[in-house]
């Protein structure tokens, strides 16, 4: 693989893993709703 391809692969991996990490942090900070707070419209 060329140097440019390796750099682009690393950048793409950082974007994907960074997004996953940001989503996990966001979910952990907001907290999941309790059972009483979940309402389903059936």
Secondary structure, DSSP 8 states (H G I E B T S, - for coil): --HHHHHHHHHHHHHHHHHHHHHHHHHHHH----GGG-----
